[in-house]
Amino acid sequence: MCYFYVQGFSGVVVLVLIWIECVYGSVYWPFCVCFCIFVELHHESESGSVWNWWPSWRPTSMSLLKTTESKILACIQNDVWSRFVTLPNQDRIWTLTLTNKAVRKPAEQAHKTPLVMVHGFGGGVGLWIRNLDALSRSRPVYAFDLLGFGRSSRPPFPSDAAKAEEQFVNSIEQWRQSVGLENMILLGHSLGGYLATSYAIQYPSRVSHLILVDPWGFPERPQVQNQSGQDQGQGQEVVKRQGPPRWVKAIAAVVSLFNPLAVIRAAGPWGPGLVNRFRPDFKRKFEDLFDDDTMTQYIYHCNAQSPSGEVGFRAMSESLGWAKRPMLQRVHLLPPSMPLTMLYGAQSWVDSSSGEKVVQIRDETQTRVMLINEASHHVYADQPHAFNRVVESICDSVD
């Protein structure tokens, strides 16, 4: 019972410090985060141990994720086929296939190159709910949960960045083979954009057009100048800035040792509340579809399960915002003839200057960078109509 008590105690700390924050401000919150993540890491590191028979204190399950997702997917008007696609190694990829039920002759869509949509970190197929109907009007659309995320299998991932990336990319190729697609218009958002680019480099004959939406992991991490004025690297961009307070550095150092979303799991029964508190934008983005917490519940259930793809992402990243293997160093490996479009939210935290650098590296006639106004990182949800128009136009340019 001792271990279960420690988990409950961390949850009590969360509750108490939320109250302290409301009364005294947010200064104490980071310490709560660190404590809860420590407890969660212990739980995750004990996977397969004697403690696993104790009941989980997190109010989540794959069944609850399925139920919440079903509520989201009920909004789809077109024909949708939902199923698990089994890979040769028996991992399963949760997959949606959409076709336009208004088309009298299904063969009219059959000859069109399908659009395949790859979500970002911590997401799942449900986040495309504003886009699936519109984009499947003239061609088949496939959306799947990345390996280790959503309802897909959650296998172990290696701690090596290259091997973790390869596991993701291999699963995409095995999924393509299992589904039976010859080629596709490949669209990836954030982490999905990074993996889509890696896939297109390795399997260029399968990609008719690559669409990257606010892609993560392209720029190199800037080198910060130390107090002596010397660069901490050679041949790298040097950024001069005042360092953060020591307590922030200490917390960052501790958090970097853990899985990125451990705090959601560590918070136990208060996890859903944390998602609502710190990501209220997800509720606002979909408020005309749902007047409750459906979308934030979906985000919670996607990420409160045992971490898997999250572990792979952590292996590939440093300080979360940067990739250990920046894609700008490899984008030249894309075939010059492959069309590439990069879409950025004009108010996104992702710097669109990486797109301009890609244009300089590649053939300018085959590379476009576009900004969508009044959109942040989740471009597809912030400005769905503009996003859908742009993607439809790109797809029409293929066939």
WOCOR-V547343 format. One record per backbone hydrogen bond with DSSP energy under -0.5 kcal/mol. NH is the residue of the N-H (numbers start at 1). CO is the residue of the C=O. Records with the same first field share a line. If there is no record, write none. Layout:
NH = CO + CO
//
This chain:
5 = 1
6 = 2
7 = 3
8 = 4
9 = 5
10 = 6
11 = 7
12 = 8
13 = 9
14 = 10
15 = 11
16 = 12
17 = 13
18 = 14
19 = 15
20 = 16
21 = 17
22 = 18
23 = 19
24 = 20
25 = 20 + 21
29 = 26
30 = 26
31 = 28
32 = 28
33 = 29
34 = 30
35 = 31
36 = 32
37 = 33
38 = 34
39 = 35
40 = 36
41 = 37
42 = 38
43 = 39
44 = 40
45 = 41
46 = 42
47 = 44
49 = 46
52 = 49
53 = 50
54 = 51
60 = 58
65 = 61
66 = 62
67 = 63
68 = 64
69 = 65
70 = 66
71 = 67
72 = 68
73 = 69
74 = 70
75 = 72
76 = 73
79 = 99
81 = 97
82 = 80
83 = 95
85 = 93
86 = 84
87 = 91
90 = 87
93 = 85
94 = 92
95 = 83
96 = 143
97 = 81
98 = 141
99 = 79
101 = 99
103 = 100
106 = 104
108 = 105
109 = 106
110 = 106
111 = 107
112 = 109
115 = 140
116 = 114 + 185
117 = 142
118 = 187
119 = 117 + 144
123 = 120
127 = 124
128 = 125
129 = 126
131 = 128
132 = 128
135 = 131
136 = 132
137 = 134
140 = 109
141 = 98
142 = 115
143 = 96
144 = 117
145 = 94
146 = 144
148 = 153
149 = 146
152 = 149
153 = 92
164 = 160
165 = 161
166 = 162
167 = 163
168 = 164
169 = 165
170 = 166
171 = 167
172 = 168
173 = 169
174 = 170
175 = 171
176 = 172
177 = 173
178 = 174
179 = 175
180 = 176
181 = 176
184 = 206
185 = 114
186 = 184 + 209
187 = 116 + 185
188 = 211
189 = 118
190 = 213
192 = 189
193 = 190
194 = 190
195 = 191
196 = 192
197 = 193
198 = 194
199 = 195
200 = 196
201 = 197
202 = 198
203 = 199
206 = 203
207 = 204
208 = 184 + 206
209 = 184
210 = 339
211 = 186 + 209
212 = 210 + 341
213 = 188 + 211
214 = 212 + 343
216 = 190
223 = 237
224 = 222
225 = 239
226 = 230
229 = 226
239 = 223
240 = 238
241 = 239
249 = 245
250 = 246
251 = 247
252 = 248
253 = 249
254 = 250
255 = 251
256 = 252
257 = 254
258 = 255
262 = 259
264 = 261
265 = 261
266 = 262
267 = 263
268 = 265
270 = 267
271 = 268
274 = 270
275 = 271
276 = 272
277 = 273
278 = 274
279 = 275
282 = 279
283 = 279
284 = 280
285 = 281
286 = 282 + 283
287 = 284
289 = 286
290 = 286
297 = 293
298 = 294
299 = 295
300 = 296
301 = 297
302 = 298
303 = 299 + 300
304 = 300
308 = 148
309 = 148
310 = 148
311 = 308
312 = 308
313 = 309
314 = 310
315 = 311
316 = 312
317 = 313
318 = 322
321 = 319
322 = 318
323 = 219
324 = 316
325 = 316
327 = 217
328 = 218
329 = 326
330 = 327
331 = 327
333 = 330
334 = 331
338 = 335
339 = 208 + 337
340 = 366
341 = 210
342 = 368
343 = 212 + 341
344 = 370
346 = 372
347 = 375
348 = 345
354 = 351
355 = 352
356 = 352
357 = 353
358 = 354
359 = 355
360 = 356
361 = 357
362 = 358
366 = 363
367 = 364
368 = 340
370 = 342
372 = 344
373 = 371
375 = 372
379 = 377
381 = 378
382 = 378
383 = 379
384 = 381
387 = 383
388 = 384
389 = 385
390 = 386
391 = 387
392 = 388
393 = 389
394 = 390
395 = 391
396 = 392
397 = 393
398 = 394 + 395
399 = 395
//
